[in-house]
Amino acid sequence: MFKAGDLVRHSSKPEWGIGRVTGQTVEGKVLVKFSARAGDVLLTADGAAKHLVADTGTGWQSNPTTLRRAAAVGR
């Protein structure tokens, strides 16, 4: 499954950009902060498995604005 710090993309919402997993609840829900979406997204374990795709991280380096947002997410 996904763990805090993993870079992901939402397969159904490419406009949200790259996301960083910020945490997981005891129920297995996954909390993600996406670079182009306001607010965090909370997905069930099934929803995360179905919709989240691991990202290689190349998008973070190609866009300086996204990189700054990524740094803010990790705080």
N, CA, C and O atoms as a Tripos MOL2 file, in Angstrom:
@<TRIPOS>MOLECULE
protein
  300   299    75     0     0
PROTEIN
NO_CHARGES

@<TRIPOS>ATOM
      1 N           0.8470   -1.1870    0.0000 N.3       1 MET1
      2 CA          0.0000    0.0000    0.0000 C.3       1 MET1
      3 C           0.8830    1.2370    0.0000 C.2       1 MET1
      4 O           2.0960    1.1330   -0.1820 O.2       1 MET1
      5 N           0.2970    2.3890    0.1990 N.am      2 PHE2
      6 CA          1.0340    3.6460    0.1700 C.3       2 PHE2
      7 C           1.4110    4.0690    1.5780 C.2       2 PHE2
      8 O           0.7150    3.7610    2.5450 O.2       2 PHE2
      9 N           2.5380    4.7880    1.6770 N.am      3 LYS3
     10 CA          2.9830    5.2800    2.9870 C.3       3 LYS3
     11 C           3.2800    6.7670    2.8750 C.2       3 LYS3
     12 O           3.4380    7.2900    1.7720 O.2       3 LYS3
     13 N           3.3550    7.4410    4.0040 N.am      4 ALA4
     14 CA          3.6280    8.8770    4.0230 C.3       4 ALA4
     15 C           4.8930    9.1850    3.2350 C.2       4 ALA4
     16 O           5.9190    8.5210    3.3900 O.2       4 ALA4
     17 N           4.8010   10.2110    2.3840 N.am      5 GLY5
     18 CA          5.9280   10.6390    1.5680 C.3       5 GLY5
     19 C           5.9000   10.1090    0.1510 C.2       5 GLY5
     20 O           6.6000   10.6370   -0.7140 O.2       5 GLY5
     21 N           5.1020    9.0690   -0.1130 N.am      6 ASP6
     22 CA          5.0150    8.5260   -1.4680 C.3       6 ASP6
     23 C           4.4170    9.5610   -2.4180 C.2       6 ASP6
     24 O           3.4810   10.2740   -2.0590 O.2       6 ASP6
     25 N           4.9600    9.6370   -3.6250 N.am      7 LEU7
     26 CA          4.4140   10.4930   -4.6680 C.3       7 LEU7
     27 C           3.4510    9.6660   -5.5120 C.2       7 LEU7
     28 O           3.7660    8.5480   -5.9190 O.2       7 LEU7
     29 N           2.2670   10.2350   -5.7690 N.am      8 VAL8
     30 CA          1.2200    9.5110   -6.4890 C.3       8 VAL8
     31 C           0.4970   10.4340   -7.4580 C.2       8 VAL8
     32 O           0.6330   11.6560   -7.4000 O.2       8 VAL8
     33 N          -0.2620    9.8290   -8.3360 N.am      9 ARG9
     34 CA         -1.2030   10.5310   -9.2060 C.3       9 ARG9
     35 C          -2.5530    9.8490   -9.0660 C.2       9 ARG9
     36 O          -2.6240    8.6470   -8.8080 O.2       9 ARG9
     37 N          -3.6250   10.6190   -9.2360 N.am     10 HIS10
     38 CA         -4.9790   10.0590   -9.2070 C.3      10 HIS10
     39 C          -5.3530    9.7180  -10.6380 C.2      10 HIS10
     40 O          -5.4350   10.6110  -11.4810 O.2      10 HIS10
     41 N          -5.5800    8.4550  -10.9240 N.am     11 SER11
     42 CA         -5.8180    8.0120  -12.2980 C.3      11 SER11
     43 C          -7.0660    8.6330  -12.9310 C.2      11 SER11
     44 O          -7.1260    8.7770  -14.1520 O.2      11 SER11
     45 N          -8.0540    9.0000  -12.1250 N.am     12 SER12
     46 CA         -9.2830    9.5900  -12.6610 C.3      12 SER12
     47 C          -9.2800   11.1140  -12.6540 C.2      12 SER12
     48 O         -10.1750   11.7410  -13.2230 O.2      12 SER12
     49 N          -8.2830   11.7080  -12.0160 N.am     13 LYS13
     50 CA         -8.2310   13.1670  -11.8850 C.3      13 LYS13
     51 C          -6.8270   13.6880  -12.2320 C.2      13 LYS13
     52 O          -6.1490   14.2300  -11.3590 O.2      13 LYS13
     53 N          -6.3840   13.5350  -13.4740 N.am     14 PRO14
     54 CA         -5.0350   13.9750  -13.8290 C.3      14 PRO14
     55 C          -4.8140   15.4730  -13.6260 C.2      14 PRO14
     56 O          -3.6820   15.9160  -13.4360 O.2      14 PRO14
     57 N          -5.8950   16.2500  -13.6670 N.am     15 GLU15
     58 CA         -5.7840   17.6960  -13.4780 C.3      15 GLU15
     59 C          -5.3360   18.0700  -12.0580 C.2      15 GLU15
     60 O          -4.9310   19.2090  -11.8260 O.2      15 GLU15
     61 N          -5.4010   17.1340  -11.1130 N.am     16 TRP16
     62 CA         -4.9550   17.3870   -9.7460 C.3      16 TRP16
     63 C          -3.4330   17.4010   -9.6370 C.2      16 TRP16
     64 O          -2.8910   17.8670   -8.6350 O.2      16 TRP16
     65 N          -2.7460   16.9020  -10.6440 N.am     17 GLY17
     66 CA         -1.2840   16.8750  -10.6250 C.3      17 GLY17
     67 C          -0.7430   15.7750   -9.7260 C.2      17 GLY17
     68 O          -1.4250   14.8030   -9.4020 O.2      17 GLY17
     69 N           0.4950   15.9650   -9.3420 N.am     18 ILE18
     70 CA          1.1700   14.9840   -8.4920 C.3      18 ILE18
     71 C           0.7440   15.1990   -7.0470 C.2      18 ILE18
     72 O           0.5920   16.3340   -6.5940 O.2      18 ILE18
     73 N           0.5570   14.1150   -6.3410 N.am     19 GLY19
     74 CA          0.1930   14.1850   -4.9290 C.3      19 GLY19
     75 C           1.2580   13.5520   -4.0610 C.2      19 GLY19
     76 O           2.0510   12.7270   -4.5140 O.2      19 GLY19
     77 N           1.2560   13.9570   -2.8070 N.am     20 ARG20
     78 CA          2.1520   13.3550   -1.8150 C.3      20 ARG20
     79 C           1.2840   12.7870   -0.7060 C.2      20 ARG20
     80 O           0.4560   13.4940   -0.1320 O.2      20 ARG20
     81 N           1.4740   11.5180   -0.4070 N.am     21 VAL21
     82 CA          0.7370   10.8930    0.6880 C.3      21 VAL21
     83 C           1.2320   11.5260    1.9810 C.2      21 VAL21
     84 O           2.4290   11.5270    2.2670 O.2      21 VAL21
     85 N           0.2930   12.0660    2.7590 N.am     22 THR22
     86 CA          0.6740   12.7460    4.0000 C.3      22 THR22
     87 C           0.3690   11.9220    5.2380 C.2      22 THR22
     88 O           0.8420   12.2410    6.3290 O.2      22 THR22
     89 N          -0.4160   10.8670    5.0790 N.am     23 GLY23
     90 CA         -0.7030   10.0300    6.2380 C.3      23 GLY23
     91 C          -1.7100    8.9560    5.9310 C.2      23 GLY23
     92 O          -2.2460    8.8670    4.8260 O.2      23 GLY23
     93 N          -1.9570    8.1360    6.9430 N.am     24 GLN24
     94 CA         -2.9160    7.0420    6.8310 C.3      24 GLN24
     95 C          -3.6000    6.8920    8.1830 C.2      24 GLN24
     96 O          -2.9540    6.9750    9.2280 O.2      24 GLN24
     97 N          -4.9170    6.6700    8.1570 N.am     25 THR25
     98 CA         -5.6750    6.5060    9.4010 C.3      25 THR25
     99 C          -5.5870    5.0570    9.8680 C.2      25 THR25
    100 O          -5.1320    4.1830    9.1300 O.2      25 THR25
    101 N          -6.0250    4.8120   11.0950 N.am     26 VAL26
    102 CA         -6.0250    3.4480   11.6280 C.3      26 VAL26
    103 C          -6.9920    2.5550   10.8530 C.2      26 VAL26
    104 O          -6.8470    1.3320   10.8520 O.2      26 VAL26
    105 N          -7.9890    3.1740   10.1860 N.am     27 GLU27
    106 CA         -8.9330    2.4050    9.3750 C.3      27 GLU27
    107 C          -8.3560    2.0760    8.0020 C.2      27 GLU27
    108 O          -8.9910    1.3620    7.2250 O.2      27 GLU27
    109 N          -7.1620    2.5830    7.6890 N.am     28 GLY28
    110 CA         -6.5330    2.3250    6.4000 C.3      28 GLY28
    111 C          -6.8010    3.3770    5.3430 C.2      28 GLY28
    112 O          -6.3640    3.2290    4.2020 O.2      28 GLY28
    113 N          -7.5210    4.4510    5.7050 N.am     29 LYS29
    114 CA         -7.7610    5.5280    4.7460 C.3      29 LYS29
    115 C          -6.4500    6.2770    4.5000 C.2      29 LYS29
    116 O          -5.6120    6.4090    5.3920 O.2      29 LYS29
    117 N          -6.2960    6.7620    3.2660 N.am     30 VAL30
    118 CA         -5.0550    7.4170    2.8560 C.3      30 VAL30
    119 C          -5.3280    8.8980    2.6140 C.2      30 VAL30
    120 O          -6.2690    9.2520    1.9040 O.2      30 VAL30
    121 N          -4.5030    9.7640    3.2050 N.am     31 LEU31
    122 CA         -4.6250   11.2090    3.0580 C.3      31 LEU31
    123 C          -3.5670   11.6910    2.0780 C.2      31 LEU31
    124 O          -2.3810   11.4090    2.2460 O.2      31 LEU31
    125 N          -4.0090   12.4330    1.0360 N.am     32 VAL32
    126 CA         -3.1030   12.8730   -0.0230 C.3      32 VAL32
    127 C          -3.2750   14.3700   -0.2580 C.2      32 VAL32
    128 O          -4.3980   14.8720   -0.2690 O.2      32 VAL32
    129 N          -2.1710   15.0810   -0.4470 N.am     33 LYS33
    130 CA         -2.1640   16.4930   -0.8230 C.3      33 LYS33
    131 C          -1.6970   16.5590   -2.2690 C.2      33 LYS33
    132 O          -0.5710   16.1680   -2.5760 O.2      33 LYS33
    133 N          -2.5610   17.0520   -3.1660 N.am     34 PHE34
    134 CA         -2.2250   17.1720   -4.5750 C.3      34 PHE34
    135 C          -1.7540   18.5770   -4.9000 C.2      34 PHE34
    136 O          -2.2270   19.5490   -4.3100 O.2      34 PHE34
    137 N          -0.8120   18.6880   -5.8470 N.am     35 SER35
    138 CA         -0.1890   19.9690   -6.1680 C.3      35 SER35
    139 C          -1.1490   20.9740   -6.7970 C.2      35 SER35
    140 O          -0.9720   22.1780   -6.6100 O.2      35 SER35
    141 N          -2.1480   20.5220   -7.5280 N.am     36 ALA36
    142 CA         -3.0360   21.4400   -8.2350 C.3      36 ALA36
    143 C          -4.4700   21.3980   -7.7120 C.2      36 ALA36
    144 O          -5.4060   21.7510   -8.4290 O.2      36 ALA36
    145 N          -4.6390   20.9690   -6.4690 N.am     37 ARG37
    146 CA         -5.9700   20.9020   -5.8730 C.3      37 ARG37
    147 C          -5.9090   21.4710   -4.4660 C.2      37 ARG37
    148 O          -5.0160   21.1360   -3.6880 O.2      37 ARG37
    149 N          -6.8600   22.3280   -4.1490 N.am     38 ALA38
    150 CA         -6.9170   22.8850   -2.8010 C.3      38 ALA38
    151 C          -7.4570   21.8340   -1.8380 C.2      38 ALA38
    152 O          -8.3870   21.0970   -2.1660 O.2      38 ALA38
    153 N          -6.8770   21.7740   -0.6740 N.am     39 GLY39
    154 CA         -7.3380   20.8330    0.3360 C.3      39 GLY39
    155 C          -6.7650   19.4450    0.1540 C.2      39 GLY39
    156 O          -6.2340   19.1030   -0.9030 O.2      39 GLY39
    157 N          -6.8830   18.6580    1.1980 N.am     40 ASP40
    158 CA         -6.4020   17.2830    1.1690 C.3      40 ASP40
    159 C          -7.5110   16.3520    0.6820 C.2      40 ASP40
    160 O          -8.6950   16.6790    0.7670 O.2      40 ASP40
    161 N          -7.1110   15.2010    0.1780 N.am     41 VAL41
    162 CA         -8.0630   14.1880   -0.2850 C.3      41 VAL41
    163 C          -7.9080   12.9690    0.6160 C.2      41 VAL41
    164 O          -6.7970   12.4790    0.8200 O.2      41 VAL41
    165 N          -9.0210   12.4830    1.1510 N.am     42 LEU42
    166 CA         -9.0270   11.2960    1.9940 C.3      42 LEU42
    167 C          -9.7070   10.1680    1.2260 C.2      42 LEU42
    168 O         -10.8880   10.2570    0.8890 O.2      42 LEU42
    169 N          -8.9530    9.1110    0.9550 N.am     43 LEU43
    170 CA         -9.4690    7.9710    0.1960 C.3      43 LEU43
    171 C          -9.5220    6.7330    1.0810 C.2      43 LEU43
    172 O          -8.6510    6.5220    1.9250 O.2      43 LEU43
    173 N         -10.5440    5.9260    0.8810 N.am     44 THR44
    174 CA        -10.5740    4.6430    1.5680 C.3      44 THR44
    175 C          -9.4160    3.8010    1.0350 C.2      44 THR44
    176 O          -8.8310    4.1290    0.0030 O.2      44 THR44
    177 N          -9.0920    2.7260    1.7310 N.am     45 ALA45
    178 CA         -8.0220    1.8380    1.2720 C.3      45 ALA45
    179 C          -8.3420    1.2930   -0.1180 C.2      45 ALA45
    180 O          -7.4610    1.2190   -0.9740 O.2      45 ALA45
    181 N          -9.6110    0.9070   -0.3480 N.am     46 ASP46
    182 CA        -10.0230    0.4030   -1.6580 C.3      46 ASP46
    183 C          -9.9240    1.4950   -2.7220 C.2      46 ASP46
    184 O          -9.4730    1.2390   -3.8380 O.2      46 ASP46
    185 N         -10.3440    2.7060   -2.3770 N.am     47 GLY47
    186 CA        -10.2690    3.8280   -3.3110 C.3      47 GLY47
    187 C          -8.8310    4.1730   -3.6720 C.2      47 GLY47
    188 O          -8.5290    4.4730   -4.8270 O.2      47 GLY47
    189 N          -7.9450    4.1300   -2.6820 N.am     48 ALA48
    190 CA         -6.5340    4.4060   -2.9370 C.3      48 ALA48
    191 C          -5.9390    3.3380   -3.8450 C.2      48 ALA48
    192 O          -5.2080    3.6570   -4.7830 O.2      48 ALA48
    193 N          -6.2460    2.0840   -3.5760 N.am     49 ALA49
    194 CA         -5.7180    0.9970   -4.4020 C.3      49 ALA49
    195 C          -6.2350    1.0950   -5.8320 C.2      49 ALA49
    196 O          -5.5190    0.7740   -6.7800 O.2      49 ALA49
    197 N          -7.4730    1.5360   -5.9810 N.am     50 LYS50
    198 CA         -8.0930    1.6170   -7.3020 C.3      50 LYS50
    199 C          -7.6360    2.8400   -8.0970 C.2      50 LYS50
    200 O          -7.4400    2.7500   -9.3090 O.2      50 LYS50
    201 N          -7.4640    3.9910   -7.4230 N.am     51 HIS51
    202 CA         -7.2470    5.2530   -8.1350 C.3      51 HIS51
    203 C          -5.8370    5.8290   -8.0640 C.2      51 HIS51
    204 O          -5.4570    6.6070   -8.9400 O.2      51 HIS51
    205 N          -5.0590    5.4780   -7.0620 N.am     52 LEU52
    206 CA         -3.7290    6.0760   -6.9470 C.3      52 LEU52
    207 C          -2.6960    5.2430   -7.6880 C.2      52 LEU52
    208 O          -2.6820    4.0140   -7.6100 O.2      52 LEU52
    209 N          -1.8400    5.9420   -8.4030 N.am     53 VAL53
    210 CA         -0.7580    5.3210   -9.1580 C.3      53 VAL53
    211 C           0.5390    5.9540   -8.6770 C.2      53 VAL53
    212 O           0.6330    7.1770   -8.5730 O.2      53 VAL53
    213 N           1.5290    5.1390   -8.3860 N.am     54 ALA54
    214 CA          2.8230    5.6630   -7.9370 C.3      54 ALA54
    215 C           3.4150    6.5570   -9.0200 C.2      54 ALA54
    216 O           3.3040    6.2610  -10.2090 O.2      54 ALA54
    217 N           4.0450    7.6530   -8.6010 N.am     55 ASP55
    218 CA          4.6800    8.5940   -9.5290 C.3      55 ASP55
    219 C           6.1840    8.5090   -9.3540 C.2      55 ASP55
    220 O           6.6770    8.3260   -8.2410 O.2      55 ASP55
    221 N           6.9040    8.6420  -10.4420 N.am     56 THR56
    222 CA          8.3690    8.5560  -10.3970 C.3      56 THR56
    223 C           8.9990    9.7960   -9.7910 C.2      56 THR56
    224 O          10.1700    9.7720   -9.4120 O.2      56 THR56
    225 N           8.2370   10.8830   -9.6940 N.am     57 GLY57
    226 CA          8.7760   12.1180   -9.1350 C.3      57 GLY57
    227 C           9.3720   13.0510  -10.1590 C.2      57 GLY57
    228 O           9.8200   14.1390   -9.7990 O.2      57 GLY57
    229 N           9.3950   12.6690  -11.4260 N.am     58 THR58
    230 CA          9.9960   13.5230  -12.4450 C.3      58 THR58
    231 C           9.2420   14.8280  -12.6040 C.2      58 THR58
    232 O           9.8450   15.8500  -12.9290 O.2      58 THR58
    233 N           7.9410   14.8170  -12.3820 N.am     59 GLY59
    234 CA          7.1510   16.0380  -12.5200 C.3      59 GLY59
    235 C           7.5090   17.0970  -11.5020 C.2      59 GLY59
    236 O           7.3680   18.2880  -11.7790 O.2      59 GLY59
    237 N           7.9690   16.6930  -10.3280 N.am     60 TRP60
    238 CA          8.3430   17.6700   -9.3010 C.3      60 TRP60
    239 C           9.5150   18.5150   -9.7730 C.2      60 TRP60
    240 O           9.5390   19.7200   -9.5210 O.2      60 TRP60
    241 N          10.4780   17.9230  -10.4450 N.am     61 GLN61
    242 CA         11.6590   18.6590  -10.8510 C.3      61 GLN61
    243 C          11.4380   19.4830  -12.1030 C.2      61 GLN61
    244 O          12.1600   20.4550  -12.3250 O.2      61 GLN61
    245 N          10.4700   19.1300  -12.9250 N.am     62 SER62
    246 CA         10.2690   19.8520  -14.1680 C.3      62 SER62
    247 C           9.5090   21.1530  -13.9800 C.2      62 SER62
    248 O           9.4800   21.9760  -14.8960 O.2      62 SER62
    249 N           8.8980   21.3660  -12.8340 N.am     63 ASN63
    250 CA          8.1110   22.5650  -12.5970 C.3      63 ASN63
    251 C           8.4780   23.1470  -11.2330 C.2      63 ASN63
    252 O           8.0850   22.5910  -10.2080 O.2      63 ASN63
    253 N           9.2310   24.2660  -11.1960 N.am     64 PRO64
    254 CA          9.6670   24.8480   -9.9130 C.3      64 PRO64
    255 C           8.5130   25.2040   -8.9790 C.2      64 PRO64
    256 O           8.6510   25.0780   -7.7620 O.2      64 PRO64
    257 N           7.3790   25.6460   -9.5220 N.am     65 THR65
    258 CA          6.2340   25.9820   -8.6790 C.3      65 THR65
    259 C           5.7320   24.7430   -7.9580 C.2      65 THR65
    260 O           5.4360   24.7890   -6.7640 O.2      65 THR65
    261 N           5.6370   23.6470   -8.6740 N.am     66 THR66
    262 CA          5.1960   22.3860   -8.0740 C.3      66 THR66
    263 C           6.1760   21.9450   -7.0130 C.2      66 THR66
    264 O           5.7730   21.4400   -5.9650 O.2      66 THR66
    265 N           7.4610   22.1300   -7.2690 N.am     67 LEU67
    266 CA          8.4860   21.7380   -6.3060 C.3      67 LEU67
    267 C           8.3080   22.5030   -5.0010 C.2      67 LEU67
    268 O           8.4190   21.9180   -3.9240 O.2      67 LEU67
    269 N           8.0330   23.8010   -5.0830 N.am     68 ARG68
    270 CA          7.8210   24.5880   -3.8610 C.3      68 ARG68
    271 C           6.5870   24.0830   -3.1190 C.2      68 ARG68
    272 O           6.5930   24.0030   -1.8910 O.2      68 ARG68
    273 N           5.5380   23.7450   -3.8470 N.am     69 ARG69
    274 CA          4.3350   23.2140   -3.2140 C.3      69 ARG69
    275 C           4.6330   21.8920   -2.5210 C.2      69 ARG69
    276 O           4.1290   21.6340   -1.4270 O.2      69 ARG69
    277 N           5.4430   21.0620   -3.1470 N.am     70 ALA70
    278 CA          5.8010   19.7670   -2.5660 C.3      70 ALA70
    279 C           6.5370   19.9550   -1.2530 C.2      70 ALA70
    280 O           6.2990   19.2190   -0.2960 O.2      70 ALA70
    281 N           7.4300   20.9350   -1.1980 N.am     71 ALA71
    282 CA          8.1740   21.1950    0.0290 C.3      71 ALA71
    283 C           7.2240   21.6290    1.1420 C.2      71 ALA71
    284 O           7.4010   21.2510    2.3000 O.2      71 ALA71
    285 N           6.2290   22.4120    0.7890 N.am     72 ALA72
    286 CA          5.2620   22.8730    1.7870 C.3      72 ALA72
    287 C           4.4180   21.7160    2.3220 C.2      72 ALA72
    288 O           4.0400   21.7230    3.4930 O.2      72 ALA72
    289 N           4.1240   20.7410    1.4990 N.am     73 VAL73
    290 CA          3.3290   19.5950    1.9180 C.3      73 VAL73
    291 C           4.0680   18.7930    2.9700 C.2      73 VAL73
    292 O           3.4600   18.2860    3.9120 O.2      73 VAL73
    293 N           5.3740   18.6770    2.8140 N.am     74 GLY74
    294 CA          6.1570   17.8590    3.7400 C.3      74 GLY74
    295 C           6.3350   18.4670    5.1160 C.2      74 GLY74
    296 O           6.8450   17.8000    6.0160 O.2      74 GLY74
    297 N           5.9360   19.6910    5.3010 N.am     75 ARG75
    298 CA          6.0990   20.3630    6.6100 C.3      75 ARG75
    299 C           5.0960   19.9140    7.6100 C.2      75 ARG75
    300 O           5.1050   20.3840    8.7470 O.2      75 ARG75
@<TRIPOS>BOND
     1     1     2 1
     2     2     3 1
     3     3     4 2
     4     3     5 am
     5     5     6 1
     6     6     7 1
     7     7     8 2
     8     7     9 am
     9     9    10 1
    10    10    11 1
    11    11    12 2
    12    11    13 am
    13    13    14 1
    14    14    15 1
    15    15    16 2
    16    15    17 am
    17    17    18 1
    18    18    19 1
    19    19    20 2
    20    19    21 am
    21    21    22 1
    22    22    23 1
    23    23    24 2
    24    23    25 am
    25    25    26 1
    26    26    27 1
    27    27    28 2
    28    27    29 am
    29    29    30 1
    30    30    31 1
    31    31    32 2
    32    31    33 am
    33    33    34 1
    34    34    35 1
    35    35    36 2
    36    35    37 am
    37    37    38 1
    38    38    39 1
    39    39    40 2
    40    39    41 am
    41    41    42 1
    42    42    43 1
    43    43    44 2
    44    43    45 am
    45    45    46 1
    46    46    47 1
    47    47    48 2
    48    47    49 am
    49    49    50 1
    50    50    51 1
    51    51    52 2
    52    51    53 am
    53    53    54 1
    54    54    55 1
    55    55    56 2
    56    55    57 am
    57    57    58 1
    58    58    59 1
    59    59    60 2
    60    59    61 am
    61    61    62 1
    62    62    63 1
    63    63    64 2
    64    63    65 am
    65    65    66 1
    66    66    67 1
    67    67    68 2
    68    67    69 am
    69    69    70 1
    70    70    71 1
    71    71    72 2
    72    71    73 am
    73    73    74 1
    74    74    75 1
    75    75    76 2
    76    75    77 am
    77    77    78 1
    78    78    79 1
    79    79    80 2
    80    79    81 am
    81    81    82 1
    82    82    83 1
    83    83    84 2
    84    83    85 am
    85    85    86 1
    86    86    87 1
    87    87    88 2
    88    87    89 am
    89    89    90 1
    90    90    91 1
    91    91    92 2
    92    91    93 am
    93    93    94 1
    94    94    95 1
    95    95    96 2
    96    95    97 am
    97    97    98 1
    98    98    99 1
    99    99   100 2
   100    99   101 am
   101   101   102 1
   102   102   103 1
   103   103   104 2
   104   103   105 am
   105   105   106 1
   106   106   107 1
   107   107   108 2
   108   107   109 am
   109   109   110 1
   110   110   111 1
   111   111   112 2
   112   111   113 am
   113   113   114 1
   114   114   115 1
   115   115   116 2
   116   115   117 am
   117   117   118 1
   118   118   119 1
   119   119   120 2
   120   119   121 am
   121   121   122 1
   122   122   123 1
   123   123   124 2
   124   123   125 am
   125   125   126 1
   126   126   127 1
   127   127   128 2
   128   127   129 am
   129   129   130 1
   130   130   131 1
   131   131   132 2
   132   131   133 am
   133   133   134 1
   134   134   135 1
   135   135   136 2
   136   135   137 am
   137   137   138 1
   138   138   139 1
   139   139   140 2
   140   139   141 am
   141   141   142 1
   142   142   143 1
   143   143   144 2
   144   143   145 am
   145   145   146 1
   146   146   147 1
   147   147   148 2
   148   147   149 am
   149   149   150 1
   150   150   151 1
   151   151   152 2
   152   151   153 am
   153   153   154 1
   154   154   155 1
   155   155   156 2
   156   155   157 am
   157   157   158 1
   158   158   159 1
   159   159   160 2
   160   159   161 am
   161   161   162 1
   162   162   163 1
   163   163   164 2
   164   163   165 am
   165   165   166 1
   166   166   167 1
   167   167   168 2
   168   167   169 am
   169   169   170 1
   170   170   171 1
   171   171   172 2
   172   171   173 am
   173   173   174 1
   174   174   175 1
   175   175   176 2
   176   175   177 am
   177   177   178 1
   178   178   179 1
   179   179   180 2
   180   179   181 am
   181   181   182 1
   182   182   183 1
   183   183   184 2
   184   183   185 am
   185   185   186 1
   186   186   187 1
   187   187   188 2
   188   187   189 am
   189   189   190 1
   190   190   191 1
   191   191   192 2
   192   191   193 am
   193   193   194 1
   194   194   195 1
   195   195   196 2
   196   195   197 am
   197   197   198 1
   198   198   199 1
   199   199   200 2
   200   199   201 am
   201   201   202 1
   202   202   203 1
   203   203   204 2
   204   203   205 am
   205   205   206 1
   206   206   207 1
   207   207   208 2
   208   207   209 am
   209   209   210 1
   210   210   211 1
   211   211   212 2
   212   211   213 am
   213   213   214 1
   214   214   215 1
   215   215   216 2
   216   215   217 am
   217   217   218 1
   218   218   219 1
   219   219   220 2
   220   219   221 am
   221   221   222 1
   222   222   223 1
   223   223   224 2
   224   223   225 am
   225   225   226 1
   226   226   227 1
   227   227   228 2
   228   227   229 am
   229   229   230 1
   230   230   231 1
   231   231   232 2
   232   231   233 am
   233   233   234 1
   234   234   235 1
   235   235   236 2
   236   235   237 am
   237   237   238 1
   238   238   239 1
   239   239   240 2
   240   239   241 am
   241   241   242 1
   242   242   243 1
   243   243   244 2
   244   243   245 am
   245   245   246 1
   246   246   247 1
   247   247   248 2
   248   247   249 am
   249   249   250 1
   250   250   251 1
   251   251   252 2
   252   251   253 am
   253   253   254 1
   254   254   255 1
   255   255   256 2
   256   255   257 am
   257   257   258 1
   258   258   259 1
   259   259   260 2
   260   259   261 am
   261   261   262 1
   262   262   263 1
   263   263   264 2
   264   263   265 am
   265   265   266 1
   266   266   267 1
   267   267   268 2
   268   267   269 am
   269   269   270 1
   270   270   271 1
   271   271   272 2
   272   271   273 am
   273   273   274 1
   274   274   275 1
   275   275   276 2
   276   275   277 am
   277   277   278 1
   278   278   279 1
   279   279   280 2
   280   279   281 am
   281   281   282 1
   282   282   283 1
   283   283   284 2
   284   283   285 am
   285   285   286 1
   286   286   287 1
   287   287   288 2
   288   287   289 am
   289   289   290 1
   290   290   291 1
   291   291   292 2
   292   291   293 am
   293   293   294 1
   294   294   295 1
   295   295   296 2
   296   295   297 am
   297   297   298 1
   298   298   299 1
   299   299   300 2
@<TRIPOS>SUBSTRUCTURE
     1 MET1         2 RESIDUE 1 A MET
     2 PHE2         6 RESIDUE 1 A PHE
     3 LYS3        10 RESIDUE 1 A LYS
     4 ALA4        14 RESIDUE 1 A ALA
     5 GLY5        18 RESIDUE 1 A GLY
     6 ASP6        22 RESIDUE 1 A ASP
     7 LEU7        26 RESIDUE 1 A LEU
     8 VAL8        30 RESIDUE 1 A VAL
     9 ARG9        34 RESIDUE 1 A ARG
    10 HIS10       38 RESIDUE 1 A HIS
    11 SER11       42 RESIDUE 1 A SER
    12 SER12       46 RESIDUE 1 A SER
    13 LYS13       50 RESIDUE 1 A LYS
    14 PRO14       54 RESIDUE 1 A PRO
    15 GLU15       58 RESIDUE 1 A GLU
    16 TRP16       62 RESIDUE 1 A TRP
    17 GLY17       66 RESIDUE 1 A GLY
    18 ILE18       70 RESIDUE 1 A ILE
    19 GLY19       74 RESIDUE 1 A GLY
    20 ARG20       78 RESIDUE 1 A ARG
    21 VAL21       82 RESIDUE 1 A VAL
    22 THR22       86 RESIDUE 1 A THR
    23 GLY23       90 RESIDUE 1 A GLY
    24 GLN24       94 RESIDUE 1 A GLN
    25 THR25       98 RESIDUE 1 A THR
    26 VAL26      102 RESIDUE 1 A VAL
    27 GLU27      106 RESIDUE 1 A GLU
    28 GLY28      110 RESIDUE 1 A GLY
    29 LYS29      114 RESIDUE 1 A LYS
    30 VAL30      118 RESIDUE 1 A VAL
    31 LEU31      122 RESIDUE 1 A LEU
    32 VAL32      126 RESIDUE 1 A VAL
    33 LYS33      130 RESIDUE 1 A LYS
    34 PHE34      134 RESIDUE 1 A PHE
    35 SER35      138 RESIDUE 1 A SER
    36 ALA36      142 RESIDUE 1 A ALA
    37 ARG37      146 RESIDUE 1 A ARG
    38 ALA38      150 RESIDUE 1 A ALA
    39 GLY39      154 RESIDUE 1 A GLY
    40 ASP40      158 RESIDUE 1 A ASP
    41 VAL41      162 RESIDUE 1 A VAL
    42 LEU42      166 RESIDUE 1 A LEU
    43 LEU43      170 RESIDUE 1 A LEU
    44 THR44      174 RESIDUE 1 A THR
    45 ALA45      178 RESIDUE 1 A ALA
    46 ASP46      182 RESIDUE 1 A ASP
    47 GLY47      186 RESIDUE 1 A GLY
    48 ALA48      190 RESIDUE 1 A ALA
    49 ALA49      194 RESIDUE 1 A ALA
    50 LYS50      198 RESIDUE 1 A LYS
    51 HIS51      202 RESIDUE 1 A HIS
    52 LEU52      206 RESIDUE 1 A LEU
    53 VAL53      210 RESIDUE 1 A VAL
    54 ALA54      214 RESIDUE 1 A ALA
    55 ASP55      218 RESIDUE 1 A ASP
    56 THR56      222 RESIDUE 1 A THR
    57 GLY57      226 RESIDUE 1 A GLY
    58 THR58      230 RESIDUE 1 A THR
    59 GLY59      234 RESIDUE 1 A GLY
    60 TRP60      238 RESIDUE 1 A TRP
    61 GLN61      242 RESIDUE 1 A GLN
    62 SER62      246 RESIDUE 1 A SER
    63 ASN63      250 RESIDUE 1 A ASN
    64 PRO64      254 RESIDUE 1 A PRO
    65 THR65      258 RESIDUE 1 A THR
    66 THR66      262 RESIDUE 1 A THR
    67 LEU67      266 RESIDUE 1 A LEU
    68 ARG68      270 RESIDUE 1 A ARG
    69 ARG69      274 RESIDUE 1 A ARG
    70 ALA70      278 RESIDUE 1 A ALA
    71 ALA71      282 RESIDUE 1 A ALA
    72 ALA72      286 RESIDUE 1 A ALA
    73 VAL73      290 RESIDUE 1 A VAL
    74 GLY74      294 RESIDUE 1 A GLY
    75 ARG75      298 RESIDUE 1 A ARG
